[in-house]
């Protein structure tokens, strides 16, 4: 048997091994990371930053992506389960709509940072917590159903439009930050009465810079993991509708490449928490505060019992000392007096 014929079962075996062992690892770390994101971004101090609301909504949607996308793959790879058309439509709708919402949440987060750094007052109004919550609640995406329309949908709405919007708003945000930094340097001399407000603004700007770093790393991961899949999808469309006859070896290689690019699509929903932890000091502090709070809550009952026991013991000792110092009252002595008559 030639090497070209042997390549097909080898690639199938590798694909099955990745499904059985690598996908469960992605699922566990992805669910854990997104739950941590939800806990962090639900804190009141972070929800006051409008961009974090998009991160929070994206974490909820990423949980749907991981569970709907990976769990059926693992189950159908281990067990012989007959897949129905209704199941395929429901899973395709949930998976594609969730992916689109997750992508465009990041696009809206990029626009939010651009609006925040803009000198235009009307644009800055869009960088508000209420605007972020309204945008999240009104999101609804309906993907195409046919193979051709689905390919066009994937190339344009997944591989072309979101990266361009993310890069455009990120570059505009960087430009606005440079303009604000230049203006700040030209107004260094301030009065003492404005010093408190200036310090507060500096603290808020540091938080905004941390959030901007978190956003930029998400944009980089999204573009780097989505571009191979979009290129592969474009290649599949061009070769399928150009009348090219493909051999079994070529089909097996293309199928394996599609499988690998499919794995890359789960990289962005999985790694956000861990990337935030490494690049953001603000995110690490929030995790530290939560761990300290959990530790205090778990240790508080024992500490309280010990304090109560020590208090009771001290009270008993103090009562003993007080009673030992008090002498018993002496009865009066009556001396008889002889009265002469």
C-alpha positions as CSV (number, residue, x, y, z in Angstrom):
1,X,0.0,0.0,0.0
2,X,1.4,3.4,-1.0
3,X,2.0,6.2,1.4
4,X,-0.8,8.3,-0.2
5,X,-3.3,5.6,0.6
6,X,-2.0,5.3,4.1
7,X,-2.3,9.0,4.8
8,X,-6.1,8.8,4.9
9,X,-6.5,6.4,7.9
10,X,-3.6,8.2,9.7
11,X,-5.3,11.6,9.5
12,X,-8.6,10.0,10.7
13,X,-6.8,8.5,13.7
14,X,-5.2,11.8,14.6
15,X,-8.6,13.5,14.3
16,X,-10.2,11.0,16.6
17,X,-7.4,11.3,19.2
18,X,-7.7,15.1,19.2
19,X,-11.5,14.8,19.6
20,X,-11.2,12.3,22.5
21,X,-8.4,13.9,24.4
22,X,-7.8,17.5,23.3
23,X,-11.4,18.7,23.1
24,X,-12.2,17.7,26.7
25,X,-9.2,19.8,27.9
26,X,-10.5,22.8,25.9
27,X,-14.0,22.3,27.4
28,X,-12.8,22.1,31.0
29,X,-10.4,25.1,30.8
30,X,-12.9,27.1,28.8
31,X,-15.8,26.6,31.2
32,X,-13.6,27.3,34.2
33,X,-12.2,30.5,32.6
34,X,-15.5,31.9,31.5
35,X,-17.1,31.3,35.0
36,X,-14.2,33.2,36.5
37,X,-14.8,36.0,34.0
38,X,-18.4,36.1,35.0
39,X,-17.6,36.3,38.7
40,X,-15.0,39.0,38.1
41,X,-17.1,41.2,35.8
42,X,-20.2,41.0,38.0
43,X,-18.4,42.9,40.7
44,X,-19.8,46.4,41.0
45,X,-16.5,48.2,40.7
46,X,-15.9,46.7,37.3
47,X,-19.5,46.9,36.0
48,X,-19.2,50.7,36.2
49,X,-16.8,50.5,33.2
50,X,-19.0,50.1,30.1
51,X,-16.5,47.9,28.2
52,X,-16.6,45.3,30.9
53,X,-20.3,44.7,30.3
54,X,-19.4,43.5,26.8
55,X,-16.8,41.2,28.3
56,X,-19.4,39.9,30.7
57,X,-21.9,39.2,28.0
58,X,-19.2,37.6,25.8
59,X,-18.4,35.2,28.7
60,X,-22.0,34.0,29.0
61,X,-22.1,33.4,25.2
62,X,-18.8,31.6,25.2
63,X,-20.2,29.1,27.6
64,X,-22.9,28.3,25.1
65,X,-20.3,28.0,22.3
66,X,-18.2,25.6,24.2
67,X,-21.0,23.4,25.5
68,X,-23.0,23.3,22.2
69,X,-20.0,23.0,20.0
70,X,-17.7,20.5,21.9
71,X,-20.0,18.2,23.9
72,X,-21.9,16.8,20.8
73,X,-18.6,16.2,19.0
74,X,-17.2,14.2,21.9
75,X,-20.4,12.2,22.3
76,X,-20.9,11.4,18.7
77,X,-17.3,10.4,18.3
78,X,-17.6,7.8,21.1
79,X,-21.1,6.5,20.5
80,X,-23.0,5.6,17.4
81,X,-25.8,8.1,17.5
82,X,-28.0,8.9,14.5
83,X,-27.9,12.6,13.9
84,X,-31.3,14.0,12.7
85,X,-31.9,17.1,10.6
86,X,-33.8,18.9,13.4
87,X,-30.8,18.4,15.7
88,X,-28.4,19.8,13.1
89,X,-30.5,22.9,12.5
90,X,-30.9,23.6,16.3
91,X,-27.2,23.0,17.0
92,X,-26.2,25.1,14.0
93,X,-28.5,27.9,15.0
94,X,-27.3,28.0,18.6
95,X,-23.6,27.6,17.7
96,X,-23.5,30.2,14.9
97,X,-25.7,32.8,16.6
98,X,-23.6,32.5,19.8
99,X,-20.4,32.8,17.9
100,X,-21.7,35.9,16.1
101,X,-22.8,37.5,19.3
102,X,-19.5,36.8,20.9
103,X,-17.6,38.4,18.0
104,X,-19.7,41.5,17.7
105,X,-19.6,42.0,21.5
106,X,-15.9,42.5,21.0
107,X,-16.6,44.8,18.0
108,X,-18.9,46.9,20.2
109,X,-16.3,46.9,23.0
110,X,-13.8,48.3,20.5
111,X,-16.3,51.0,19.5
112,X,-16.9,51.7,23.2
113,X,-13.2,52.4,23.8
114,X,-13.0,54.6,20.7
115,X,-16.0,56.6,21.9
116,X,-14.6,57.0,25.3
117,X,-11.3,58.5,24.0
118,X,-13.0,60.7,21.4
119,X,-13.1,64.5,21.8
120,X,-16.6,64.5,20.4
121,X,-19.2,64.8,23.2
122,X,-21.9,62.9,21.3
123,X,-19.6,60.0,20.7
124,X,-18.5,59.9,24.3
125,X,-22.2,59.4,25.3
126,X,-22.0,55.9,23.6
127,X,-19.4,54.9,26.1
128,X,-21.9,54.5,28.9
129,X,-23.0,51.5,31.0
130,X,-26.6,51.9,30.0
131,X,-25.8,52.0,26.3
132,X,-23.7,48.8,26.7
133,X,-26.6,47.0,28.4
134,X,-29.1,48.1,25.7
135,X,-26.8,46.9,23.0
136,X,-26.4,43.5,24.6
137,X,-30.1,42.9,25.1
138,X,-31.0,43.7,21.5
139,X,-28.5,41.4,19.8
140,X,-30.0,38.7,17.5
141,X,-28.2,37.0,14.6
142,X,-29.7,34.6,12.1
143,X,-27.2,32.6,10.0
144,X,-27.8,31.2,6.5
145,X,-29.1,27.7,5.9
146,X,-27.8,26.6,2.5
147,X,-24.2,25.6,1.9
148,X,-23.4,28.5,-0.5
149,X,-25.1,31.2,1.6
150,X,-23.5,29.8,4.7
151,X,-20.1,30.0,3.1
152,X,-20.7,33.6,2.1
153,X,-21.9,34.3,5.5
154,X,-18.8,32.8,7.1
155,X,-16.4,34.7,4.9
156,X,-18.0,38.1,5.2
157,X,-19.6,38.3,8.6
158,X,-17.0,36.1,10.4
159,X,-13.7,36.4,8.5
160,X,-13.9,39.9,6.9
161,X,-16.2,42.4,8.6
162,X,-15.4,41.8,12.4
163,X,-11.6,41.9,12.0
164,X,-11.7,45.1,10.0
165,X,-14.0,46.8,12.5
166,X,-11.9,45.6,15.4
167,X,-8.7,46.9,13.8
168,X,-10.3,50.2,12.7
169,X,-11.7,51.1,16.1
170,X,-8.5,49.9,17.9
171,X,-6.4,52.2,15.7
172,X,-8.8,55.1,16.2
173,X,-8.7,54.5,20.0
174,X,-4.9,54.5,20.0
175,X,-4.9,57.8,18.0
176,X,-7.4,59.4,20.4
177,X,-5.3,58.3,23.4
178,X,-2.2,59.9,21.9
179,X,-4.2,63.2,21.4
180,X,-5.4,63.1,25.0
181,X,-1.9,62.4,26.3
182,X,-0.6,65.4,24.3
183,X,-3.4,67.7,25.7
184,X,-2.7,66.5,29.2
185,X,1.0,67.4,28.9
186,X,0.1,70.9,27.8
187,X,-2.0,71.5,31.0
188,X,0.4,70.3,33.6
189,X,0.1,73.5,35.8
190,X,-3.1,73.1,37.8
191,X,-4.4,74.7,40.9
192,X,-4.4,73.0,44.3
193,X,-8.2,72.8,44.3
194,X,-8.3,70.7,41.2
195,X,-5.6,68.2,42.5
196,X,-8.2,65.8,44.0
197,X,-10.2,65.6,40.9
198,X,-7.0,65.1,38.8
199,X,-6.0,62.2,41.0
200,X,-9.4,60.6,40.5
201,X,-9.2,61.0,36.8
202,X,-5.7,59.5,36.7
203,X,-7.0,56.4,38.6
204,X,-9.9,56.1,36.2
205,X,-7.5,56.4,33.2
206,X,-5.4,53.6,34.6
207,X,-8.4,51.4,34.8
208,X,-9.3,52.3,31.2
209,X,-5.8,51.5,30.0
210,X,-6.0,48.1,31.7
211,X,-9.4,47.4,30.0
212,X,-7.9,48.6,26.7
213,X,-5.1,46.0,27.1
214,X,-7.6,43.3,27.8
215,X,-9.6,44.3,24.7
216,X,-6.5,44.5,22.4
217,X,-5.4,41.0,23.4
218,X,-8.8,39.7,22.6
219,X,-8.7,41.3,19.2
220,X,-5.3,39.8,18.5
221,X,-6.4,36.3,19.5
222,X,-9.6,36.6,17.5
223,X,-7.9,37.7,14.3
224,X,-5.1,35.1,14.6
225,X,-7.4,32.2,15.2
226,X,-10.2,33.2,12.8
227,X,-8.1,34.1,9.8
228,X,-7.0,30.5,9.0
229,X,-10.6,29.2,9.2
230,X,-11.8,32.0,6.8
231,X,-9.0,31.3,4.4
232,X,-9.8,27.6,4.4
233,X,-13.5,28.4,3.9
234,X,-12.8,30.6,1.0
235,X,-10.5,28.0,-0.6
236,X,-13.3,25.3,-0.2
237,X,-15.9,27.6,-1.9
238,X,-13.6,28.4,-4.8
239,X,-12.5,24.8,-5.4
240,X,-16.0,23.4,-5.0
241,X,-17.7,25.7,-7.5
242,X,-14.8,25.8,-10.0
243,X,-15.3,22.1,-11.1
244,X,-12.0,20.8,-9.8
245,X,-11.9,17.1,-9.4
246,X,-10.3,16.1,-6.1
247,X,-8.6,12.8,-5.2
248,X,-9.4,11.0,-2.0
249,X,-6.0,12.0,-0.6
250,X,-6.7,15.6,-1.3
251,X,-10.2,15.4,0.3
252,X,-8.8,13.8,3.4
253,X,-6.1,16.5,3.8
254,X,-8.7,19.2,3.3
255,X,-11.0,17.6,5.8
256,X,-8.2,17.4,8.3
257,X,-7.3,21.1,7.8
258,X,-10.9,22.0,8.3
259,X,-10.9,20.1,11.5
260,X,-7.8,21.8,12.8
261,X,-9.1,25.3,11.9
262,X,-12.3,24.3,13.7
263,X,-10.3,23.7,16.8
264,X,-8.8,27.2,16.5
265,X,-12.3,28.6,16.6
266,X,-12.6,27.5,20.2
267,X,-9.3,29.1,21.2
268,X,-10.8,32.6,21.6
269,X,-13.7,31.5,23.9
270,X,-11.3,29.5,26.0
271,X,-8.3,31.7,26.6
272,X,-9.7,35.1,27.5
273,X,-9.6,34.5,31.3
274,X,-6.0,33.3,31.3
275,X,-4.9,36.1,29.0
276,X,-6.6,38.7,31.2
277,X,-4.7,37.3,34.2
278,X,-1.3,37.6,32.6
279,X,-1.7,41.1,31.1
280,X,-4.0,43.0,33.5
281,X,-3.0,44.0,37.0
282,X,-6.6,45.1,37.6
283,X,-7.9,41.6,36.8
284,X,-5.4,39.9,39.1
285,X,-6.3,42.2,41.9
286,X,-10.0,41.3,41.5
287,X,-9.2,37.6,41.7
288,X,-7.0,38.2,44.8
289,X,-9.9,40.1,46.5
290,X,-12.3,37.2,45.8
291,X,-9.9,34.6,47.1
292,X,-9.3,36.6,50.3
293,X,-13.1,37.0,50.7
294,X,-13.7,33.3,50.3
295,X,-10.9,32.5,52.7
296,X,-12.3,34.8,55.3
297,X,-15.8,33.4,54.9
298,X,-14.5,29.8,55.3
299,X,-12.3,30.7,58.4
300,X,-14.8,33.1,60.1
301,X,-16.9,30.5,61.9
302,X,-14.0,28.8,63.6
303,X,-12.5,32.2,64.5
304,X,-15.8,33.4,65.9
305,X,-16.1,30.3,68.0
306,X,-12.6,30.7,69.4
307,X,-13.3,34.3,70.2
308,X,-16.5,33.4,72.0
309,X,-14.7,30.6,74.0
310,X,-11.9,33.0,74.9
311,X,-14.4,35.7,75.9
312,X,-16.3,33.3,78.2
313,X,-13.1,32.1,79.8
314,X,-11.9,35.6,80.4
315,X,-15.3,36.5,81.9
316,X,-15.1,33.5,84.3
317,X,-11.6,34.4,85.4
318,X,-12.5,38.0,85.9
319,X,-15.5,37.1,88.0
320,X,-13.4,34.8,90.2
321,X,-10.9,37.6,90.8
322,X,-13.6,40.0,91.6
323,X,-15.3,37.6,94.1
324,X,-12.0,36.6,95.7
325,X,-11.2,40.3,96.6
326,X,-14.6,40.9,98.2
327,X,-14.4,39.9,101.9
328,X,-17.5,38.6,103.7
329,X,-19.4,41.1,105.8
330,X,-18.7,40.8,109.5
331,X,-21.6,40.6,111.9
332,X,-21.7,43.3,114.6
333,X,-20.5,42.2,118.1
334,X,-22.9,43.1,120.9
335,X,-21.2,43.8,124.3
336,X,-23.3,43.6,127.3
337,X,-23.3,46.7,129.6
338,X,-24.0,46.4,133.3
339,X,-26.4,49.1,134.4
340,X,-26.3,50.0,138.1
341,X,-29.6,50.8,139.7
